[in-house]
Amino acid sequence: MTKFIKISIFLFCLFITTMVFGRSSEWFETTTAHMVKNSCDRNCRIEIMENEIEYSVLLLMKSVLAELQYQLEEKTRKKIWEK
């Protein structure tokens, strides 16, 4: 049961990074096949999941920071035009 949950979480992360952050579908298919096959042991799966989650979080943070920077620039422009 825990293996199913871990693989489900991993697939969710793969799906999110593939669709939102532009990972190729080929990469998604290759990584998923590698995870499901017996060639990838428990440590391999854990490492892939940790790396994918870390990558997803970093890209999400980068996107949030870019949005915040944009909003700050817009507020600055509005204040300059109001003067």
ABEGO torsion letter per residue (X at the ends): XAAAAAAAAAAAAAAAAAAAAGBBAAAAAAAAAAAABAABBAAAAAAAAAAAAAAAAAAAAAAAAAAAAAAAAAAAAAAAAAX
